[in-house]
Amino acid sequence: KNQVEQSPQSLIILEGKNCTLQCNYTVSPFSNLRWYKQDTGRGPVSLTIMTFSENTKSNGRYTATLDADTKQSSLHITASQLSDSASYICVPPRDKLIFGTGTRLQVFP
Amino acid sequence: DVKVTQSSRYLVKRTGEKVFLECVQDMDHENMFWYRQDPGLGLRLIYFSYDVKMKEKGDIPEGYSVSREKKERFSLILESASTNQTSMYLCASSPVGYSDTQYFGPGTRLTVL
């Protein structure tokens, strides 16, 4: 069973729309939860880092939420732009990093 | 800014060849990692190194070895390349711990024919 489940696997939206990506994990928490953004053909880049004391954290148009009790996190993108087209990868808190398979987001004009 | 560079963006090799993938980071990070990324699968850890000449196996070390002779450089070696090693290889570094934010290189897309 996957220890990190991300949904949807892929998503297509129009520029300017909002969207929410989900991450459910089953691992025992150890440290911070991270979201990475990976452009096609590039390495992942850290978007947000959330500690267990944080329920919500924003980074520009990106807002991440964390419910440590239910082991769920979400990434909300507001007013999407073409440059948001990428894969978004959830990395739950654990001593050993486990990367989710990601959500592939495509933003069309 | 942290910079992690990888020696090649694209590489094509033949089955049985010995393949070297090089990674260099410029931020004096203690930890360096090698991952492979395949469609439908998350990044999978091959090896990591927490110090010069120190290494630990990750989740899928079979068919790979690594070398870290200098702090800034971490090499991944495919002793005898096979077609199932065709993949995107990503190198990363982090300042301190395993769970610290990792900084990734651009990746090397390796094709083994």
Backbone of each chain as ProteinMPNN parsed JSONL, in Angstrom:
{"seq_chain_A": "KNQVEQSPQSLIILEGKNCTLQCNYTVSPFSNLRWYKQDTGRGPVSLTIMTFSENTKSNGRYTATLDADTKQSSLHITASQLSDSASYICVPPRDKLIFGTGTRLQVFP", "coords_chain_A": {"N_chain_A": [[0.854, -1.186, 0.0], [0.554, 2.186, -0.905], [2.322, 4.72, 0.83], [1.916, 7.342, 0.598], [-0.621, 9.112, -0.84], [-1.714, 10.866, -3.589], [-4.05, 13.116, -4.958], [-5.992, 14.807, -7.471], [-4.614, 12.508, -9.958], [-4.011, 13.794, -12.278], [-4.764, 17.03, -13.6], [-6.614, 19.442, -15.316], [-6.964, 22.82, -15.894], [-8.387, 26.093, -16.537], [-6.634, 29.091, -17.201], [-6.422, 31.441, -14.575], [-8.315, 30.261, -12.982], [-9.043, 28.624, -9.812], [-7.573, 25.917, -7.905], [-7.402, 22.803, -6.083], [-5.188, 20.572, -4.611], [-4.731, 17.293, -3.329], [-3.334, 15.478, -0.569], [-2.81, 12.506, 1.053], [-1.51, 10.703, 3.739], [0.1, 7.916, 5.33], [2.188, 7.415, 6.948], [4.025, 7.468, 10.038], [4.234, 10.478, 11.765], [7.114, 12.546, 11.818], [8.679, 14.751, 11.212], [8.681, 17.763, 9.333], [6.137, 18.585, 6.867], [6.294, 18.696, 3.385], [5.761, 20.436, 0.3], [6.571, 20.089, -3.062], [7.37, 21.584, -6.198], [7.533, 20.525, -9.499], [8.755, 21.286, -12.515], [8.364, 20.316, -15.94], [10.875, 18.153, -17.012], [12.699, 19.085, -15.191], [14.332, 19.334, -11.935], [12.691, 18.807, -8.738], [11.427, 21.585, -6.809], [11.362, 23.154, -3.695], [8.295, 24.213, -2.311], [6.607, 24.778, -0.079], [6.993, 24.474, 3.47], [5.742, 22.817, 6.187], [5.169, 22.834, 9.621], [4.071, 20.867, 12.451], [2.635, 22.514, 14.052], [1.438, 24.275, 12.454], [-1.466, 25.034, 10.684], [-2.129, 26.175, 8.335], [-0.387, 27.533, 5.587], [1.005, 30.034, 3.601], [2.358, 30.821, 0.392], [2.733, 33.158, -1.579], [0.575, 32.763, -4.238], [0.051, 30.233, -3.525], [-1.33, 28.081, -1.154], [-0.961, 26.044, 1.543], [-2.428, 23.464, 3.486], [-2.658, 21.651, 6.554], [-3.674, 18.814, 8.257], [-2.836, 17.231, 10.887], [-3.956, 15.287, 12.456], [-5.735, 13.77, 10.897], [-3.978, 13.132, 8.965], [-3.751, 14.518, 6.517], [-3.122, 16.674, 3.794], [-3.38, 19.656, 1.875], [-2.973, 21.498, -1.163], [-3.612, 24.603, -2.27], [-4.165, 26.486, -5.121], [-4.359, 29.691, -6.196], [-5.966, 31.778, -8.587], [-4.793, 30.755, -11.072], [-1.855, 30.477, -13.139], [-0.215, 30.236, -16.338], [2.346, 29.389, -15.864], [2.087, 27.798, -13.689], [1.744, 25.262, -14.498], [2.79, 22.105, -13.935], [4.206, 19.365, -12.051], [3.087, 18.525, -8.824], [4.356, 17.671, -5.797], [3.922, 15.857, -2.873], [5.498, 15.547, 0.247], [5.498, 13.732, 2.944], [5.794, 14.068, 6.564], [8.504, 12.498, 7.936], [11.192, 10.423, 9.124], [12.622, 9.376, 7.06], [12.599, 10.425, 3.788], [9.703, 10.234, 1.84], [8.448, 10.367, -1.257], [5.493, 11.506, -2.785], [3.606, 10.417, -5.69], [2.749, 12.527, -7.088], [0.742, 15.241, -8.472], [-0.225, 16.025, -11.658], [-0.485, 19.058, -13.048], [-2.077, 20.979, -15.456], [-2.311, 24.058, -16.963], [-4.33, 25.893, -19.012], [-4.62, 28.474, -21.493]], "CA_chain_A": [[0.0, 0.0, 0.0], [1.325, 3.415, -0.928], [2.305, 5.476, 2.072], [1.497, 8.687, 0.229], [-1.58, 9.098, -1.934], [-2.034, 12.201, -4.036], [-5.165, 13.154, -5.902], [-6.081, 13.812, -8.539], [-3.342, 12.217, -10.604], [-3.793, 14.884, -13.219], [-5.795, 18.055, -13.536], [-6.533, 20.483, -16.336], [-7.806, 23.974, -15.565], [-8.155, 27.28, -17.343], [-5.89, 30.176, -16.563], [-7.238, 32.31, -13.738], [-9.137, 29.471, -12.058], [-8.408, 28.069, -8.613], [-7.641, 24.46, -7.807], [-6.895, 22.238, -4.834], [-4.564, 19.258, -4.743], [-4.83, 16.595, -2.057], [-2.291, 14.525, -0.181], [-3.094, 11.709, 2.247], [-0.348, 9.876, 4.04], [-0.136, 6.95, 6.406], [3.393, 7.238, 7.745], [4.025, 8.117, 11.347], [4.873, 11.791, 11.613], [8.407, 12.729, 12.477], [9.175, 16.125, 11.02], [7.825, 18.68, 8.594], [5.571, 18.162, 5.6], [6.733, 19.585, 2.313], [5.255, 20.373, -1.053], [7.54, 20.464, -4.073], [6.879, 21.805, -7.558], [8.495, 20.023, -10.474], [8.496, 21.6, -13.91], [8.72, 19.225, -16.848], [12.29, 18.078, -17.344], [13.496, 19.75, -14.155], [14.268, 18.752, -10.612], [11.703, 19.439, -7.855], [11.813, 22.761, -6.035], [10.524, 23.255, -2.503], [7.272, 25.261, -2.333], [6.244, 25.119, 1.298], [7.369, 23.557, 4.546], [4.784, 23.007, 7.268], [5.39, 22.12, 10.868], [2.818, 20.356, 13.01], [1.902, 23.591, 14.724], [0.828, 25.125, 11.435], [-2.589, 24.467, 9.947], [-2.151, 26.805, 7.025], [0.81, 28.32, 5.274], [0.896, 30.576, 2.253], [3.548, 31.248, -0.335], [2.148, 33.813, -2.741], [-0.734, 32.228, -4.625], [-0.023, 28.843, -3.044], [-1.669, 27.931, 0.255], [-0.975, 24.644, 1.973], [-3.065, 23.182, 4.769], [-2.231, 20.379, 7.143], [-4.415, 18.251, 9.381], [-1.958, 16.161, 11.36], [-4.763, 14.227, 13.062], [-6.237, 12.898, 9.832], [-2.855, 12.914, 8.053], [-4.126, 15.028, 5.211], [-2.641, 18.0, 3.448], [-3.856, 20.119, 0.584], [-2.292, 22.652, -1.74], [-4.578, 25.39, -3.013], [-3.553, 27.468, -6.015], [-5.325, 30.749, -6.504], [-5.744, 32.552, -9.82], [-3.714, 30.001, -11.714], [-1.135, 31.048, -14.28], [0.352, 29.21, -17.215], [3.587, 28.901, -15.25], [1.773, 26.821, -12.642], [1.742, 23.93, -15.116], [3.9, 21.361, -13.349], [3.783, 18.326, -11.108], [3.189, 18.958, -7.435], [4.691, 16.464, -5.055], [3.786, 15.951, -1.42], [6.494, 14.77, 0.974], [4.997, 13.765, 4.318], [6.825, 14.116, 7.595], [9.035, 11.22, 8.366], [12.649, 10.484, 9.192], [13.116, 9.082, 5.715], [11.686, 11.085, 2.863], [8.905, 9.45, 0.906], [7.833, 11.298, -2.185], [4.289, 11.07, -3.467], [3.759, 10.327, -7.143], [2.498, 13.851, -7.626], [-0.405, 15.618, -9.295], [0.215, 16.743, -12.849], [-1.409, 20.167, -13.311], [-1.901, 21.704, -16.715], [-3.108, 25.272, -17.026], [-4.472, 26.321, -20.4], [-5.108, 29.871, -21.615]], "C_chain_A": [[0.892, 1.237, 0.0], [1.21, 4.146, 0.393], [1.899, 6.916, 1.842], [0.568, 8.576, -0.971], [-1.899, 10.535, -2.302], [-3.175, 12.129, -5.053], [-5.487, 14.6, -6.262], [-4.697, 13.511, -9.117], [-2.99, 13.301, -11.604], [-5.007, 15.803, -13.211], [-5.55, 19.077, -14.627], [-7.482, 21.602, -15.938], [-7.487, 25.126, -16.51], [-7.437, 28.34, -16.52], [-6.84, 31.081, -15.782], [-8.111, 31.568, -12.744], [-8.324, 29.008, -10.861], [-8.463, 26.55, -8.658], [-7.035, 24.018, -6.481], [-6.385, 20.83, -5.08], [-4.52, 18.605, -3.36], [-3.674, 15.638, -1.833], [-2.71, 13.824, 1.098], [-1.897, 10.806, 2.51], [-0.641, 8.982, 5.245], [1.073, 6.792, 7.321], [3.266, 7.936, 9.084], [4.794, 9.421, 11.258], [6.171, 11.885, 12.399], [8.891, 14.159, 12.377], [8.188, 16.888, 10.155], [7.279, 18.061, 7.314], [5.936, 19.202, 4.552], [5.922, 19.371, 1.045], [6.363, 20.863, -1.976], [6.8, 20.696, -5.39], [7.959, 21.319, -8.524], [8.038, 20.372, -11.879], [8.979, 20.447, -14.776], [10.207, 19.275, -17.182], [13.215, 18.745, -16.354], [13.436, 18.974, -12.852], [13.22, 19.467, -9.764], [12.297, 20.628, -7.103], [10.843, 22.896, -4.87], [9.574, 24.447, -2.609], [6.949, 25.73, -0.927], [6.763, 24.048, 2.253], [6.408, 23.827, 5.695], [5.197, 22.186, 8.477], [4.043, 21.68, 11.421], [2.005, 21.422, 13.726], [1.195, 24.503, 13.737], [-0.308, 24.388, 10.745], [-2.606, 24.962, 8.512], [-0.86, 27.59, 6.825], [0.73, 28.773, 3.824], [2.25, 30.971, 1.699], [3.03, 31.858, -1.633], [0.759, 33.269, -3.039], [-0.927, 30.779, -4.17], [-0.327, 28.85, -1.546], [-1.755, 26.457, 0.587], [-1.688, 24.54, 3.311], [-2.6, 21.822, 5.257], [-3.147, 20.021, 8.299], [-3.63, 17.029, 9.848], [-2.75, 15.006, 11.977], [-5.261, 13.246, 12.009], [-5.163, 12.578, 8.803], [-3.234, 13.299, 6.621], [-3.531, 16.423, 5.023], [-3.231, 18.37, 2.097], [-3.029, 21.313, 0.14], [-3.305, 23.358, -2.625], [-3.838, 26.429, -3.84], [-4.625, 28.452, -6.441], [-4.939, 31.451, -7.8], [-4.6, 31.968, -10.636], [-3.132, 30.744, -12.923], [-0.553, 29.909, -15.109], [1.601, 28.587, -16.595], [3.342, 27.929, -14.096], [1.726, 25.4, -13.196], [2.993, 23.184, -14.675], [3.32, 20.169, -12.6], [4.021, 18.831, -9.698], [3.294, 17.719, -6.562], [4.621, 16.726, -3.561], [4.846, 15.048, -0.775], [6.111, 14.809, 2.45], [6.127, 13.716, 5.329], [7.256, 12.732, 8.04], [10.547, 11.33, 8.413], [13.272, 10.217, 7.821], [12.118, 9.636, 4.712], [10.999, 10.087, 1.945], [8.18, 10.443, 0.026], [6.559, 10.697, -2.758], [4.542, 11.039, -4.973], [3.396, 11.639, -7.827], [1.17, 14.002, -8.333], [0.131, 16.439, -10.454], [-0.837, 17.785, -13.189], [-1.058, 20.808, -14.645], [-2.858, 22.883, -16.726], [-3.126, 25.749, -18.475], [-5.029, 27.738, -20.461], [-6.569, 29.905, -22.032]], "O_chain_A": [[1.842, 1.342, 0.775], [0.141, 4.189, 1.003], [1.572, 7.632, 2.789], [0.937, 8.009, -1.999], [-2.301, 11.33, -1.453], [-3.25, 11.22, -5.88], [-5.279, 15.508, -5.456], [-3.724, 14.192, -8.792], [-1.828, 13.677, -11.757], [-6.118, 15.401, -12.864], [-4.422, 19.522, -14.839], [-8.661, 21.363, -15.675], [-6.46, 25.132, -17.189], [-7.623, 28.452, -15.308], [-7.915, 31.44, -16.262], [-8.595, 32.155, -11.777], [-7.093, 29.0, -10.885], [-9.292, 25.967, -9.357], [-6.269, 24.744, -5.848], [-7.069, 20.003, -5.682], [-4.3, 19.276, -2.352], [-3.115, 15.069, -2.771], [-2.941, 14.475, 2.117], [-1.344, 10.214, 1.583], [-1.517, 9.271, 6.06], [0.997, 6.116, 8.347], [2.491, 8.88, 9.237], [5.903, 9.45, 10.723], [6.289, 11.361, 13.506], [9.442, 14.713, 13.328], [6.98, 16.668, 10.247], [7.87, 17.141, 6.75], [5.894, 20.408, 4.795], [5.46, 18.266, 0.761], [7.003, 21.886, -1.729], [5.759, 20.096, -5.657], [9.135, 21.655, -8.387], [7.055, 19.822, -12.376], [9.881, 19.701, -14.397], [10.728, 20.315, -17.584], [14.393, 18.951, -16.645], [12.607, 18.08, -12.679], [12.892, 20.62, -10.041], [13.491, 20.671, -6.805], [9.633, 22.765, -5.049], [9.992, 25.553, -2.953], [7.009, 26.922, -0.623], [6.943, 22.887, 1.886], [6.279, 24.972, 6.13], [5.53, 21.006, 8.369], [2.996, 22.079, 10.912], [0.814, 21.238, 13.975], [0.445, 25.397, 14.13], [-0.139, 23.262, 10.278], [-3.039, 24.261, 7.598], [-0.326, 28.213, 7.743], [0.424, 27.982, 2.932], [3.153, 31.391, 2.423], [2.902, 31.176, -2.65], [-0.127, 33.311, -2.186], [-1.975, 30.183, -4.418], [0.337, 29.538, -0.771], [-2.529, 25.715, -0.018], [-1.565, 25.42, 4.163], [-2.202, 20.961, 4.472], [-3.369, 20.824, 9.205], [-3.744, 15.943, 9.281], [-2.267, 13.874, 12.016], [-5.212, 12.033, 12.21], [-5.416, 11.826, 7.861], [-3.065, 12.534, 5.672], [-3.45, 17.225, 5.953], [-3.542, 17.502, 1.281], [-2.462, 22.039, 0.957], [-3.796, 22.793, -3.603], [-2.99, 27.16, -3.327], [-5.665, 28.072, -6.98], [-3.763, 31.687, -8.077], [-3.575, 32.615, -10.854], [-3.808, 31.51, -13.609], [-0.419, 28.777, -14.642], [1.874, 27.402, -16.784], [4.278, 27.312, -13.587], [1.674, 24.438, -12.429], [4.113, 23.58, -14.999], [2.104, 19.991, -12.526], [5.028, 19.48, -9.416], [2.433, 16.839, -6.591], [5.189, 17.695, -3.056], [5.054, 13.917, -1.213], [6.368, 15.801, 3.133], [7.262, 13.371, 5.002], [6.441, 11.914, 8.467], [11.123, 12.234, 7.807], [14.317, 10.771, 7.48], [10.925, 9.342, 4.787], [11.637, 9.214, 1.356], [7.393, 11.259, 0.505], [6.535, 9.535, -3.164], [5.543, 11.558, -5.465], [3.699, 11.838, -9.003], [0.55, 13.02, -8.741], [0.847, 17.421, -10.26], [-1.954, 17.441, -13.574], [0.097, 21.132, -14.919], [-4.062, 22.725, -16.523], [-2.08, 25.977, -19.084], [-5.807, 28.151, -19.601], [-7.143, 30.983, -22.183]]}, "seq_chain_B": "DVKVTQSSRYLVKRTGEKVFLECVQDMDHENMFWYRQDPGLGLRLIYFSYDVKMKEKGDIPEGYSVSREKKERFSLILESASTNQTSMYLCASSPVGYSDTQYFGPGTRLTVL", "coords_chain_B": {"N_chain_B": [[22.045, 31.528, -3.997], [21.387, 28.07, -3.786], [23.139, 25.756, -5.735], [22.845, 22.951, -7.675], [24.401, 20.849, -9.813], [24.333, 18.674, -12.611], [26.134, 16.335, -14.567], [25.283, 15.66, -17.149], [22.459, 16.322, -19.242], [21.087, 14.67, -20.946], [21.601, 11.285, -21.793], [22.778, 8.543, -23.616], [23.261, 5.158, -23.592], [24.706, 1.884, -24.091], [23.572, -1.446, -23.43], [25.246, -3.102, -20.847], [27.369, -1.358, -20.687], [29.525, 0.66, -18.619], [28.435, 3.23, -16.598], [28.735, 6.596, -15.654], [27.385, 8.994, -13.559], [27.537, 12.315, -12.708], [27.455, 14.608, -9.982], [27.379, 17.846, -8.625], [27.494, 20.077, -5.912], [27.251, 23.411, -4.617], [27.062, 24.451, -2.071], [28.215, 23.57, 0.235], [26.924, 21.475, 1.507], [26.138, 18.809, 3.755], [24.795, 16.444, 3.173], [24.066, 14.314, 0.431], [22.178, 13.032, -2.317], [20.962, 10.423, -4.444], [18.42, 9.862, -6.726], [15.966, 8.007, -8.61], [13.499, 8.58, -11.076], [10.494, 7.511, -12.279], [7.776, 7.207, -14.604], [4.594, 7.417, -13.066], [5.55, 6.56, -10.677], [6.818, 7.614, -7.522], [9.651, 9.67, -6.602], [12.413, 7.643, -6.088], [14.719, 6.558, -3.729], [18.084, 5.906, -4.316], [20.788, 5.864, -3.354], [22.345, 7.485, -0.575], [24.539, 9.975, 0.834], [26.123, 11.008, 3.759], [28.41, 12.175, 4.433], [31.822, 12.776, 3.448], [33.101, 10.018, 1.763], [31.294, 8.43, 3.044], [28.385, 6.441, 2.9], [25.037, 5.323, 2.331], [22.716, 2.753, 1.64], [19.783, 3.218, -0.277], [16.369, 2.782, -1.14], [16.418, 1.323, -3.494], [19.044, 0.083, -4.307], [20.227, -1.844, -5.903], [22.31, -2.79, -8.538], [23.578, -0.416, -8.715], [26.227, 1.805, -7.703], [28.032, 4.115, -5.609], [30.077, 7.067, -5.232], [31.873, 9.19, -3.137], [34.211, 11.255, -2.937], [34.936, 13.839, -2.507], [33.493, 16.572, -0.713], [31.725, 18.157, -2.179], [30.977, 16.67, -4.362], [29.216, 14.001, -5.809], [28.942, 10.859, -7.044], [27.179, 8.681, -9.19], [27.184, 5.338, -10.129], [26.656, 3.064, -12.662], [27.257, -0.127, -12.89], [27.037, -2.089, -14.879], [25.177, -1.31, -17.315], [21.665, -1.708, -17.759], [18.628, -2.254, -19.623], [16.422, -1.787, -17.997], [17.255, 0.212, -16.404], [16.878, 2.537, -17.629], [15.867, 5.754, -17.201], [14.907, 8.778, -15.399], [17.348, 10.457, -13.666], [17.94, 11.945, -10.617], [19.795, 14.179, -8.72], [20.374, 15.346, -5.401], [20.897, 17.693, -2.71], [21.262, 18.415, 0.789], [21.3, 20.501, 3.725], [21.544, 19.48, 6.404], [19.88, 17.244, 7.859], [18.244, 14.138, 6.995], [15.59, 14.656, 6.611], [15.522, 17.255, 5.974], [15.027, 20.164, 3.885], [15.482, 19.433, 0.504], [17.65, 20.148, -2.198], [17.474, 20.102, -5.577], [19.142, 18.871, -8.518], [19.037, 19.421, -12.129], [18.496, 17.024, -13.328], [19.225, 13.942, -15.073], [18.465, 12.428, -18.003], [18.56, 9.2, -18.705], [19.036, 6.845, -21.203], [19.083, 3.484, -21.907], [20.13, 1.339, -24.315]], "CA_chain_B": [[21.179, 30.385, -4.255], [22.008, 26.754, -3.871], [23.161, 25.24, -7.085], [23.217, 21.553, -7.837], [24.548, 20.604, -11.235], [24.55, 17.284, -13.026], [27.07, 16.387, -15.684], [24.624, 15.558, -18.455], [20.987, 16.364, -19.222], [20.646, 13.476, -21.67], [22.681, 10.317, -21.981], [22.35, 7.292, -24.237], [24.297, 4.15, -23.42], [24.337, 0.531, -24.522], [23.525, -2.489, -22.401], [26.537, -3.626, -20.444], [28.36, -0.296, -20.489], [29.654, 1.269, -17.293], [27.941, 4.598, -16.733], [29.012, 7.491, -14.53], [26.612, 10.221, -13.474], [28.213, 13.181, -11.751], [26.644, 15.656, -9.358], [28.186, 18.774, -7.851], [26.738, 21.134, -5.223], [28.17, 24.499, -4.269], [26.661, 25.074, -0.815], [28.856, 22.926, 1.375], [25.95, 20.62, 2.187], [26.653, 17.543, 4.263], [24.096, 15.293, 2.604], [23.77, 14.263, -0.995], [21.266, 11.933, -2.616], [20.639, 10.048, -5.813], [17.088, 9.29, -6.918], [15.472, 7.826, -9.956], [12.091, 8.93, -11.18], [9.853, 6.836, -13.399], [6.352, 7.574, -14.723], [3.674, 6.723, -12.17], [6.207, 6.242, -9.401], [7.463, 8.767, -6.911], [11.111, 9.584, -6.553], [12.888, 6.525, -5.27], [16.084, 6.804, -3.3], [19.034, 4.853, -4.675], [21.83, 5.954, -2.337], [22.66, 8.813, -0.085], [25.817, 10.12, 1.52], [26.028, 12.022, 4.798], [29.735, 12.741, 4.649], [32.793, 12.271, 2.48], [33.394, 8.591, 1.821], [30.235, 7.713, 3.762], [27.226, 6.222, 2.049], [24.049, 4.349, 2.8], [21.791, 2.31, 0.601], [18.406, 3.67, -0.225], [15.361, 1.754, -1.346], [16.652, 0.509, -4.701], [20.473, 0.209, -4.636], [20.736, -2.942, -6.736], [22.79, -2.406, -9.862], [24.2, 0.897, -8.628], [27.174, 2.105, -6.63], [28.267, 5.552, -5.53], [31.394, 7.494, -4.765], [31.942, 10.573, -2.666], [35.6, 11.512, -2.548], [34.967, 15.229, -2.046], [32.207, 16.953, -0.133], [30.818, 18.776, -3.139], [30.756, 15.83, -5.535], [28.633, 12.688, -5.513], [28.823, 10.168, -8.332], [26.393, 7.448, -9.284], [27.817, 4.452, -11.105], [25.94, 1.875, -13.106], [28.376, -1.0, -13.202], [26.752, -2.731, -16.167], [23.852, -0.751, -17.565], [20.632, -2.573, -18.331], [17.515, -1.459, -20.165], [15.51, -1.37, -16.925], [17.81, 1.379, -15.731], [16.447, 3.72, -18.366], [15.087, 6.53, -16.236], [15.399, 10.107, -15.057], [18.128, 10.4, -12.429], [17.994, 13.243, -9.956], [20.698, 14.332, -7.587], [19.926, 16.389, -4.48], [21.724, 17.89, -1.522], [20.578, 19.095, 1.887], [22.292, 20.997, 4.68], [21.772, 18.749, 7.647], [19.32, 15.925, 8.069], [17.539, 13.379, 5.98], [14.279, 15.24, 6.382], [15.667, 18.673, 5.672], [14.697, 20.505, 2.504], [16.496, 19.005, -0.446], [17.816, 20.978, -3.377], [17.669, 19.148, -6.657], [19.723, 19.21, -9.798], [18.071, 19.405, -13.234], [18.201, 15.656, -13.748], [19.829, 13.331, -16.254], [17.607, 11.392, -18.591], [19.42, 8.13, -19.223], [18.415, 5.798, -22.012], [19.968, 2.343, -22.131], [19.627, 0.597, -25.486]], "C_chain_B": [[21.99, 29.11, -4.312], [22.012, 26.301, -5.309], [23.647, 23.801, -7.062], [23.271, 21.291, -9.331], [24.816, 19.126, -11.481], [25.27, 17.314, -14.364], [26.397, 16.353, -17.049], [23.12, 15.707, -18.291], [20.415, 15.117, -19.895], [21.851, 12.579, -21.911], [22.097, 9.063, -22.61], [23.513, 6.315, -24.161], [23.776, 2.797, -23.901], [24.366, -0.419, -23.339], [24.925, -3.024, -22.129], [27.612, -2.572, -20.229], [28.392, 0.142, -19.031], [29.314, 2.752, -17.452], [28.236, 5.391, -15.466], [28.109, 8.718, -14.636], [27.218, 11.06, -12.35], [27.271, 14.262, -11.24], [27.554, 16.531, -8.506], [27.267, 19.808, -7.206], [27.722, 22.151, -4.667], [27.862, 25.143, -2.919], [27.223, 24.373, 0.412], [27.887, 22.059, 2.183], [26.576, 19.301, 2.602], [26.086, 16.359, 3.479], [23.897, 15.425, 1.104], [23.037, 12.968, -1.299], [21.223, 11.658, -4.112], [19.279, 9.361, -5.835], [16.914, 8.898, -8.381], [13.968, 8.091, -9.959], [11.522, 8.313, -12.444], [8.379, 7.2, -13.42], [5.479, 6.737, -13.794], [4.26, 6.333, -10.837], [6.793, 7.522, -8.828], [8.966, 8.645, -7.022], [11.507, 8.448, -5.621], [14.376, 6.703, -4.996], [16.977, 5.614, -3.636], [20.13, 4.756, -3.597], [21.844, 7.362, -1.769], [23.977, 8.793, 0.675], [25.697, 11.253, 2.522], [27.386, 12.631, 5.133], [30.665, 12.182, 3.575], [33.107, 10.81, 2.791], [32.355, 7.785, 2.607], [29.023, 7.587, 2.855], [26.281, 5.234, 2.723], [23.139, 3.988, 1.655], [20.42, 2.919, 0.827], [17.471, 2.505, -0.46], [15.675, 0.813, -2.509], [18.128, 0.577, -5.117], [21.012, -0.825, -5.627], [21.108, -2.441, -8.131], [23.497, -1.064, -9.895], [25.287, 0.901, -7.545], [27.409, 3.609, -6.657], [29.671, 5.82, -5.032], [31.3, 8.938, -4.323], [33.324, 10.798, -2.077], [35.785, 12.93, -2.033], [33.568, 15.636, -1.62], [31.23, 17.452, -1.188], [30.392, 17.852, -4.28], [30.269, 14.432, -5.13], [28.346, 12.004, -6.842], [27.979, 8.916, -8.194], [26.97, 6.613, -10.408], [26.896, 3.279, -11.395], [27.008, 0.919, -13.623], [28.218, -1.668, -14.57], [25.307, -2.362, -16.526], [22.905, -1.771, -18.196], [19.453, -1.71, -18.752], [16.545, -1.009, -19.072], [16.077, -0.246, -16.066], [17.594, 2.65, -16.539], [15.499, 4.512, -17.475], [15.605, 7.954, -16.184], [16.108, 9.989, -13.706], [18.294, 11.81, -11.875], [18.94, 13.185, -8.772], [20.163, 15.452, -6.703], [20.935, 16.535, -3.356], [20.874, 18.575, -0.46], [21.592, 19.431, 2.96], [22.606, 20.023, 5.807], [21.2, 17.345, 7.583], [18.629, 15.363, 6.856], [16.246, 14.07, 5.597], [14.345, 16.733, 6.114], [15.294, 18.927, 4.213], [15.834, 20.098, 1.595], [16.475, 19.914, -1.667], [18.25, 20.062, -4.52], [18.416, 19.74, -7.848], [18.679, 19.096, -10.893], [17.725, 18.009, -13.729], [18.99, 15.235, -14.971], [18.882, 12.263, -16.76], [18.508, 10.383, -19.283], [18.586, 7.127, -19.999], [19.449, 4.713, -22.248], [19.365, 1.487, -23.236], [20.09, -0.856, -25.466]], "O_chain_B": [[23.113, 29.076, -4.814], [21.017, 26.442, -6.02], [24.7, 23.48, -6.512], [22.281, 21.493, -10.034], [25.436, 18.437, -10.671], [25.046, 18.202, -15.187], [26.893, 16.956, -18.001], [22.565, 15.257, -17.288], [19.393, 14.58, -19.468], [22.956, 13.043, -22.192], [21.047, 8.579, -22.188], [24.617, 6.615, -24.615], [22.575, 2.6, -24.088], [25.098, -0.211, -22.372], [25.678, -3.352, -23.046], [28.657, -2.864, -19.647], [27.407, 0.009, -18.306], [29.841, 3.432, -18.332], [28.013, 4.915, -14.353], [28.074, 9.393, -15.665], [27.39, 10.601, -11.22], [26.411, 14.76, -11.966], [28.393, 16.028, -7.76], [26.375, 20.351, -7.858], [28.85, 21.824, -4.299], [28.331, 26.246, -2.637], [26.731, 24.582, 1.521], [28.024, 21.932, 3.4], [27.425, 18.747, 1.904], [26.796, 15.405, 3.164], [23.602, 16.501, 0.586], [23.239, 11.948, -0.64], [21.423, 12.554, -4.932], [19.018, 8.422, -5.082], [17.617, 9.389, -9.264], [13.273, 7.854, -8.971], [12.011, 8.563, -13.545], [7.792, 7.472, -12.373], [5.602, 5.513, -13.739], [3.553, 5.833, -9.963], [7.215, 8.408, -9.571], [9.486, 7.629, -7.484], [10.991, 8.322, -4.511], [15.173, 6.961, -5.898], [16.673, 4.472, -3.292], [20.355, 3.695, -3.016], [21.403, 8.31, -2.418], [24.46, 7.742, 1.097], [25.224, 12.338, 2.183], [27.495, 13.493, 6.006], [30.321, 11.225, 2.881], [33.345, 10.435, 3.94], [32.528, 6.583, 2.808], [28.68, 8.52, 2.128], [26.68, 4.428, 3.564], [22.83, 4.82, 0.803], [19.968, 3.105, 1.957], [17.739, 1.381, -0.036], [15.256, -0.344, -2.514], [18.427, 1.091, -6.196], [22.129, -0.688, -6.127], [20.327, -1.766, -8.801], [23.958, -0.616, -10.945], [25.258, 0.105, -6.607], [27.031, 4.29, -7.61], [30.352, 4.945, -4.496], [30.74, 9.791, -5.012], [33.569, 10.567, -0.893], [36.675, 13.196, -1.226], [32.577, 15.1, -2.117], [30.031, 17.191, -1.093], [29.533, 18.219, -5.081], [30.827, 13.784, -4.245], [27.591, 12.522, -7.665], [28.064, 8.192, -7.202], [27.216, 7.114, -11.505], [26.423, 2.597, -10.486], [27.591, 1.147, -14.683], [29.186, -1.787, -15.321], [24.354, -3.014, -16.098], [23.295, -2.575, -19.042], [19.302, -0.578, -18.293], [15.912, 0.039, -19.205], [15.44, 0.191, -15.108], [18.079, 3.718, -16.165], [14.461, 4.006, -17.049], [16.596, 8.301, -16.827], [15.542, 9.488, -12.734], [18.728, 12.729, -12.57], [18.891, 12.273, -7.946], [19.563, 16.405, -7.202], [21.721, 15.628, -3.081], [19.884, 19.235, -0.776], [22.61, 18.755, 3.105], [23.767, 19.77, 6.126], [21.91, 16.381, 7.297], [18.458, 16.03, 5.836], [15.848, 14.081, 4.433], [13.311, 17.396, 6.036], [15.253, 17.998, 3.407], [17.001, 20.377, 1.871], [15.422, 20.381, -2.102], [19.252, 19.352, -4.432], [18.331, 20.933, -8.137], [17.542, 18.711, -10.618], [16.76, 17.836, -14.472], [19.374, 16.062, -15.797], [18.541, 11.319, -16.047], [19.13, 10.673, -20.304], [17.569, 6.63, -19.517], [20.551, 4.982, -22.726], [18.25, 0.98, -23.116], [19.76, -1.622, -26.372]]}, "name": "protein", "num_of_chains": 2, "seq": "KNQVEQSPQSLIILEGKNCTLQCNYTVSPFSNLRWYKQDTGRGPVSLTIMTFSENTKSNGRYTATLDADTKQSSLHITASQLSDSASYICVPPRDKLIFGTGTRLQVFPDVKVTQSSRYLVKRTGEKVFLECVQDMDHENMFWYRQDPGLGLRLIYFSYDVKMKEKGDIPEGYSVSREKKERFSLILESASTNQTSMYLCASSPVGYSDTQYFGPGTRLTVL"}
